[in-house]
Amino acid sequence: MKRPIQFQNHPFRFLLYLEWILLAIATISAVMPYPSPKFSSRFPEIATASLIIFGLMGLRLPTGNKITKIIYTASEVLLILITGFVGGRASRLFPFIYIILVTRSCLIFNLPGRLVVTFISFILFLLTLQQRLHNFPISPQAQERFQFFTLSLALLFGLSLIFVLLLMNTVLSERQSREELAIANEKLRQYALRIENQATLEERNRIAREIHDSLGHSLTALNLQLETALKLSQSNPNKAQSFLVRAKELGSKALQDVRQSISTMRSHPLQEQSLEQAVQGLLEDFQHANGFSPICIINLEESLPNELKIAIYRIIQESLTNISKYAQATEVRIEIEKTPRSLRLSIQDNGKGFDFKQNTTGFGLQSMRDRTLAIGGVFNILSAPGYGCKITVDIPQIRLNK
């Protein structure tokens, strides 16, 4: 329910001031004595009380309940009629009181209600005018002149009501447009803030993924090389030396990754390589760390957009890192195949597996899932304890053509 229109929230204060000026003039006219009894007020107390009540009613206009609006308007009409019949000189101003009635109706009713109140005001004006003319008998010679005067006055008053109605409709429409524009601007500002916050969050997540996928992969491989070298340091120093050399290479690569992440956040990790060449580098690192090389089958007849190549590269990289750390696998198979409807990436190992329903909160799995969703793909994982793990990523054809 809308708030009632009061002095504090009145949309047009100058209307209230204009009402008070007209009503004050009418009240003074009603109480002041006049030499001619024809124009003096018969019941000045009633006329004054009606005008005061009518003015006070303007301080609170109903805008909610339709019945309340109708009762409110009917009460105003009754007060105007009382003033018109008993107000004496004050009744000269009663056409202006009808104009006040129309302006108030524009504030509380929609267009149909405004038209009804305007029409009622015009009819009551004609009835009051007709009753007043009967009180002043005139000669037949002047009757035609008074009829013309009455018609002109009625036409002028009707045009005045129409002008006031159109003016109020225009002013209210402009005010409503401004309010809607202000609301729209506020919503746009809030939406821009949400977009900015979302962009900041996405950028943070992207940076976290890049650091995790690049530096995390290098440090994981480095740790595996050092662990193996530590185990072989007593029994086979020569072989341990080779693992230390590889660890040195991985440490240098990790340092390079850190420097590059700080400067560019590794926006293009493939570094002008093809996807096949970049994946081959991941397989070599995996072989050095685990002692066997994964089987990799890539069937791509055409080049992919850089966005997709980076996402596929990162998903393969994260999968191989997880296999090295947790799977204890002896076989890994990677397939990238393009079908008429989509591109499918499949990564499968024969490791110890896990219950993916209880282990989906890790950053690695979440990173792969986020990257898949970012390129419009579908991420699926199938695993069970003792049965290895299989990850599939399906990218629809519409994303391959962008």
C-alpha positions as CSV (number, residue, x, y, z in Angstrom):
1,M,0.0,0.0,0.0
2,K,1.3,3.5,-0.9
3,R,2.0,6.1,1.7
4,P,-0.6,8.8,2.1
5,I,0.4,12.2,0.5
6,Q,1.2,14.5,3.4
7,F,2.9,17.9,3.8
8,Q,6.2,16.2,4.3
9,N,6.1,14.1,1.1
10,H,3.8,16.2,-1.0
11,P,5.1,16.1,-4.6
12,F,4.1,19.7,-5.4
13,R,4.3,22.0,-2.4
14,F,3.3,25.1,-4.4
15,L,-0.2,23.5,-5.0
16,L,-0.7,23.4,-1.2
17,Y,0.3,27.1,-1.0
18,L,-2.0,28.0,-3.8
19,E,-4.9,26.1,-2.1
20,W,-4.3,27.9,1.2
21,I,-4.3,31.3,-0.6
22,L,-7.6,30.7,-2.4
23,L,-9.2,29.2,0.7
24,A,-8.0,32.1,2.9
25,I,-9.5,34.6,0.5
26,A,-12.8,32.7,0.5
27,T,-12.8,32.5,4.3
28,I,-12.2,36.2,4.6
29,S,-15.0,36.9,2.1
30,A,-17.3,34.8,4.1
31,V,-16.8,36.5,7.5
32,M,-16.5,40.1,6.3
33,P,-19.8,42.1,6.4
34,Y,-21.3,43.4,3.2
35,P,-23.8,46.2,2.7
36,S,-26.1,44.3,0.3
37,P,-28.0,41.4,1.9
38,K,-28.0,39.6,-1.4
39,F,-24.3,39.0,-1.3
40,S,-23.8,38.6,2.5
41,S,-23.3,35.1,3.9
42,R,-26.4,33.6,5.4
43,F,-24.4,31.2,7.6
44,P,-20.8,32.5,7.8
45,E,-19.9,30.0,10.5
46,I,-20.9,27.0,8.4
47,A,-19.1,28.4,5.3
48,T,-16.0,29.1,7.3
49,A,-16.0,25.7,9.0
50,S,-16.5,24.0,5.6
51,L,-13.6,25.9,4.0
52,I,-11.3,25.2,7.0
53,I,-12.1,21.4,6.9
54,F,-11.7,21.4,3.1
55,G,-8.2,23.0,3.5
56,L,-7.2,20.6,6.3
57,M,-8.2,17.6,4.2
58,G,-5.5,18.7,1.7
59,L,-2.8,17.9,4.2
60,R,-3.5,14.2,3.9
61,L,-4.5,12.6,0.6
62,P,-5.2,8.9,0.5
63,T,-3.4,6.9,-2.1
64,G,-4.0,3.3,-1.1
65,N,-7.6,1.9,-0.6
66,K,-10.0,2.7,-3.4
67,I,-13.0,3.0,-1.1
68,T,-11.1,5.5,1.1
69,K,-10.4,7.6,-2.0
70,I,-14.0,7.6,-3.0
71,I,-15.2,8.6,0.5
72,Y,-12.6,11.3,0.7
73,T,-13.6,12.8,-2.6
74,A,-17.3,12.6,-1.8
75,S,-16.6,14.5,1.5
76,E,-14.8,17.2,-0.5
77,V,-17.7,17.5,-2.9
78,L,-20.2,17.8,0.0
79,L,-18.1,20.6,1.6
80,I,-17.9,22.5,-1.7
81,L,-21.7,22.3,-2.1
82,I,-22.3,23.6,1.5
83,T,-19.9,26.5,0.8
84,G,-21.6,27.2,-2.5
85,F,-25.1,27.4,-1.1
86,V,-24.4,29.2,2.2
87,G,-21.2,31.1,1.5
88,G,-22.6,34.4,0.2
89,R,-19.7,36.3,-1.3
90,A,-17.4,33.3,-0.7
91,S,-19.5,31.4,-3.2
92,R,-18.1,33.6,-5.9
93,L,-14.9,31.7,-5.5
94,F,-16.4,28.2,-5.6
95,P,-15.3,27.5,-9.2
96,F,-11.7,27.8,-8.0
97,I,-12.5,25.3,-5.2
98,Y,-13.6,22.8,-7.9
99,I,-10.3,23.3,-9.6
100,I,-8.6,22.4,-6.2
101,L,-10.8,19.3,-6.2
102,V,-9.6,18.3,-9.6
103,T,-5.9,18.8,-8.8
104,R,-6.3,16.7,-5.7
105,S,-8.0,14.0,-7.7
106,C,-5.0,13.9,-10.0
107,L,-2.8,13.1,-7.1
108,I,-4.9,10.2,-5.7
109,F,-6.6,8.7,-8.7
110,N,-5.4,7.2,-12.0
111,L,-6.6,8.6,-15.3
112,P,-10.2,7.1,-15.2
113,G,-10.8,8.4,-11.7
114,R,-9.5,11.9,-12.7
115,L,-11.8,12.1,-15.6
116,V,-14.8,11.1,-13.4
117,V,-14.0,13.7,-10.8
118,T,-13.5,16.4,-13.5
119,F,-16.9,15.5,-15.1
120,I,-18.6,15.6,-11.7
121,S,-17.1,18.9,-10.9
122,F,-18.4,20.4,-14.2
123,I,-21.9,19.0,-13.7
124,L,-22.0,20.4,-10.1
125,F,-20.8,23.7,-11.3
126,L,-23.7,23.9,-13.8
127,L,-26.2,22.9,-11.2
128,T,-24.9,25.4,-8.7
129,L,-24.9,28.1,-11.3
130,Q,-28.4,27.3,-12.4
131,Q,-29.7,27.5,-8.8
132,R,-28.0,30.8,-8.3
133,L,-29.5,32.4,-11.4
134,H,-33.0,31.4,-10.2
135,N,-32.4,33.5,-7.1
136,F,-32.0,36.6,-9.2
137,P,-35.1,37.1,-11.4
138,I,-34.5,39.1,-14.6
139,S,-36.6,40.7,-17.3
140,P,-37.3,38.8,-20.5
141,Q,-35.2,41.3,-22.5
142,A,-32.1,40.4,-20.3
143,Q,-32.8,36.6,-20.2
144,E,-31.2,36.0,-23.6
145,R,-28.1,37.9,-22.5
146,F,-27.9,36.0,-19.3
147,Q,-28.2,32.7,-21.1
148,F,-25.3,33.6,-23.4
149,F,-23.4,34.7,-20.3
150,T,-24.2,31.4,-18.6
151,L,-23.1,29.4,-21.6
152,S,-19.9,31.3,-22.0
153,L,-19.1,30.9,-18.3
154,A,-19.8,27.2,-18.4
155,L,-17.6,26.8,-21.5
156,L,-14.8,28.8,-20.0
157,F,-15.0,26.8,-16.7
158,G,-15.1,23.5,-18.7
159,L,-12.0,24.5,-20.7
160,S,-10.3,25.5,-17.4
161,L,-11.0,22.1,-15.9
162,I,-9.6,20.4,-19.0
163,F,-6.5,22.6,-19.0
164,V,-5.9,21.8,-15.3
165,L,-6.4,18.1,-15.9
166,L,-4.0,18.0,-18.9
167,L,-1.5,20.1,-17.0
168,M,-1.6,17.9,-14.0
169,N,-1.3,14.7,-16.1
170,T,1.7,16.2,-17.9
171,V,3.4,17.2,-14.7
172,L,2.7,13.9,-13.0
173,S,3.9,11.9,-16.0
174,E,7.1,13.9,-16.1
175,R,7.6,13.4,-12.4
176,Q,6.9,9.7,-12.7
177,S,9.4,9.5,-15.6
178,R,12.0,11.2,-13.5
179,E,11.4,8.8,-10.6
180,E,11.6,5.8,-12.9
181,L,14.8,7.1,-14.4
182,A,16.2,7.7,-10.9
183,I,15.3,4.1,-9.9
184,A,16.7,2.8,-13.2
185,N,20.0,4.7,-12.6
186,E,20.2,3.3,-9.1
187,K,19.6,-0.2,-10.3
188,L,22.2,0.3,-13.0
189,R,24.7,1.6,-10.5
190,Q,24.1,-1.4,-8.2
191,Y,24.3,-3.7,-11.2
192,A,27.6,-2.1,-12.2
193,L,28.9,-2.6,-8.7
194,R,27.9,-6.2,-8.8
195,I,29.6,-6.6,-12.2
196,E,32.7,-5.0,-10.8
197,N,32.7,-7.2,-7.8
198,Q,32.0,-10.3,-9.9
199,A,34.8,-9.3,-12.3
200,T,37.2,-8.8,-9.4
201,L,36.2,-12.2,-7.9
202,E,36.6,-13.9,-11.3
203,E,40.0,-12.3,-11.7
204,R,41.1,-13.5,-8.3
205,N,40.0,-17.0,-9.1
206,R,41.7,-16.8,-12.4
207,I,45.0,-15.7,-10.8
208,A,44.6,-18.4,-8.2
209,R,44.1,-21.0,-10.9
210,E,47.0,-19.8,-12.9
211,I,49.4,-19.9,-9.9
212,H,48.1,-23.2,-8.8
213,D,48.2,-24.8,-12.3
214,S,51.7,-23.4,-13.3
215,L,53.7,-23.0,-10.1
216,G,51.8,-25.8,-8.3
217,H,52.5,-28.2,-11.1
218,S,56.2,-27.3,-11.1
219,L,56.6,-27.5,-7.4
220,T,54.8,-30.9,-7.2
221,A,57.1,-32.3,-9.8
222,L,60.1,-30.8,-8.1
223,N,59.1,-32.4,-4.8
224,L,58.7,-35.8,-6.4
225,Q,62.2,-35.5,-8.0
226,L,63.7,-34.6,-4.6
227,E,61.9,-37.4,-2.8
228,T,63.2,-39.9,-5.3
229,A,66.7,-38.5,-5.2
230,L,66.6,-38.7,-1.4
231,K,65.6,-42.4,-1.5
232,L,68.4,-43.2,-4.0
233,S,71.1,-41.1,-2.4
234,Q,72.6,-44.1,-0.5
235,S,71.8,-47.0,-2.8
236,N,72.3,-45.4,-6.2
237,P,74.1,-42.0,-6.0
238,N,74.5,-41.8,-9.8
239,K,70.8,-42.2,-10.5
240,A,70.0,-39.8,-7.6
241,Q,72.3,-37.3,-9.3
242,S,70.1,-37.4,-12.4
243,F,67.0,-36.7,-10.3
244,L,68.7,-33.8,-8.7
245,V,69.6,-32.4,-12.0
246,R,65.9,-32.7,-13.1
247,A,64.9,-31.1,-9.8
248,K,67.2,-28.2,-10.6
249,E,65.6,-27.8,-13.9
250,L,62.1,-27.8,-12.3
251,G,63.2,-25.3,-9.7
252,S,64.4,-23.0,-12.5
253,K,61.1,-23.4,-14.3
254,A,59.1,-22.7,-11.1
255,L,61.1,-19.5,-10.6
256,Q,60.4,-18.6,-14.2
257,D,56.7,-19.3,-13.6
258,V,56.6,-17.1,-10.5
259,R,58.2,-14.2,-12.4
260,Q,55.9,-14.6,-15.3
261,S,52.8,-14.9,-13.1
262,I,53.7,-11.7,-11.4
263,S,54.1,-9.8,-14.6
264,T,51.4,-11.3,-16.9
265,M,49.6,-13.9,-14.8
266,R,50.5,-16.3,-17.6
267,S,47.7,-15.2,-19.9
268,H,49.1,-17.5,-22.6
269,P,50.8,-20.5,-21.0
270,L,51.3,-22.2,-24.4
271,Q,53.8,-19.5,-25.4
272,E,53.2,-19.8,-29.2
273,Q,53.3,-23.6,-29.1
274,S,50.6,-25.8,-30.6
275,L,48.4,-27.7,-28.2
276,E,50.1,-31.0,-29.2
277,Q,53.6,-29.6,-28.4
278,A,52.5,-28.1,-25.1
279,V,50.8,-31.4,-24.0
280,Q,54.0,-33.3,-25.1
281,G,56.0,-31.2,-22.6
282,L,53.6,-32.1,-19.8
283,L,54.0,-35.8,-20.7
284,E,57.8,-35.6,-20.6
285,D,57.6,-34.0,-17.1
286,F,55.2,-36.7,-16.0
287,Q,57.5,-39.4,-17.3
288,H,60.5,-38.0,-15.5
289,A,58.5,-37.9,-12.2
290,N,56.7,-41.2,-12.4
291,G,58.8,-43.5,-14.6
292,F,56.3,-44.2,-17.4
293,S,54.8,-42.1,-20.2
294,P,51.0,-41.7,-20.6
295,I,49.4,-42.8,-23.8
296,C,48.2,-39.6,-25.6
297,I,46.0,-39.6,-28.7
298,I,45.1,-36.2,-30.2
299,N,42.8,-36.1,-33.3
300,L,42.3,-32.5,-34.3
301,E,41.9,-31.5,-37.9
302,E,41.8,-27.8,-37.3
303,S,43.2,-25.3,-34.9
304,L,41.2,-24.3,-31.8
305,P,40.7,-20.9,-30.3
306,N,43.4,-19.9,-27.8
307,E,40.8,-19.8,-25.0
308,L,40.0,-23.5,-25.6
309,K,43.6,-24.5,-26.0
310,I,44.6,-22.9,-22.8
311,A,41.6,-24.5,-20.9
312,I,42.4,-28.0,-22.3
313,Y,46.1,-27.6,-21.5
314,R,45.4,-26.5,-17.9
315,I,42.9,-29.4,-17.4
316,I,45.4,-32.0,-18.6
317,Q,48.1,-30.4,-16.5
318,E,46.0,-30.5,-13.3
319,S,44.9,-34.0,-14.0
320,L,48.5,-35.2,-14.4
321,T,49.5,-33.4,-11.2
322,N,46.7,-35.1,-9.3
323,I,47.6,-38.5,-10.7
324,S,51.3,-38.0,-9.7
325,K,50.3,-36.9,-6.2
326,Y,47.5,-39.3,-5.3
327,A,46.6,-41.9,-7.9
328,Q,49.6,-44.4,-7.7
329,A,48.7,-45.3,-11.3
330,T,50.8,-47.3,-13.7
331,E,48.8,-46.4,-16.8
332,V,47.4,-43.1,-18.0
333,R,45.5,-42.5,-21.3
334,I,44.7,-39.1,-22.7
335,E,42.5,-38.6,-25.7
336,I,41.4,-35.5,-27.5
337,E,38.9,-36.2,-30.2
338,K,36.7,-33.8,-32.3
339,T,33.3,-35.1,-33.3
340,P,30.7,-33.4,-35.6
341,R,28.9,-32.0,-32.5
342,S,31.6,-31.5,-29.9
343,L,35.2,-31.9,-28.8
344,R,35.8,-34.5,-26.1
345,L,38.8,-34.6,-23.8
346,S,39.2,-37.8,-21.8
347,I,41.8,-38.6,-19.1
348,Q,41.8,-42.0,-17.6
349,D,44.1,-43.8,-15.1
350,N,44.2,-47.2,-13.4
351,G,45.1,-45.8,-10.0
352,K,43.5,-46.3,-6.6
353,G,40.6,-44.1,-7.4
354,F,38.4,-42.3,-4.8
355,D,34.9,-41.5,-3.9
356,F,34.3,-38.4,-6.0
357,K,31.0,-37.6,-4.1
358,Q,33.1,-37.0,-0.9
359,N,36.2,-35.5,-2.6
360,T,35.0,-32.8,-4.9
361,T,36.1,-29.8,-2.7
362,G,39.8,-29.9,-3.7
363,F,41.1,-26.9,-5.5
364,G,42.4,-29.0,-8.4
365,L,39.0,-30.6,-9.2
366,Q,37.2,-27.3,-8.7
367,S,39.7,-25.5,-11.0
368,M,39.1,-28.0,-13.8
369,R,35.4,-27.7,-13.3
370,D,35.5,-23.9,-13.4
371,R,37.6,-23.9,-16.5
372,T,35.2,-26.2,-18.2
373,L,32.2,-24.1,-17.3
374,A,34.0,-21.0,-18.5
375,I,34.3,-22.3,-22.0
376,G,30.7,-23.6,-22.0
377,G,31.6,-27.3,-21.6
378,V,30.4,-30.1,-19.5
379,F,32.7,-31.6,-16.9
380,N,32.2,-35.2,-15.7
381,I,34.2,-37.4,-13.4
382,L,33.8,-41.1,-12.8
383,S,35.8,-42.8,-10.1
384,A,35.5,-45.4,-7.3
385,P,38.0,-46.8,-4.8
386,G,40.2,-49.4,-6.5
387,Y,38.9,-48.7,-10.0
388,G,40.9,-45.7,-11.1
389,C,39.5,-42.4,-12.3
390,K,38.1,-41.0,-15.6
391,I,37.6,-37.4,-16.4
392,T,35.7,-36.2,-19.5
393,V,35.2,-32.7,-20.8
394,D,32.7,-32.2,-23.7
395,I,32.8,-28.8,-25.5
396,P,29.9,-28.1,-27.8
397,Q,30.5,-27.3,-31.5
398,I,29.2,-23.7,-31.1
399,R,32.2,-22.9,-28.8
400,L,34.7,-24.4,-31.2
401,N,33.7,-22.0,-34.0
402,K,34.2,-18.8,-31.9
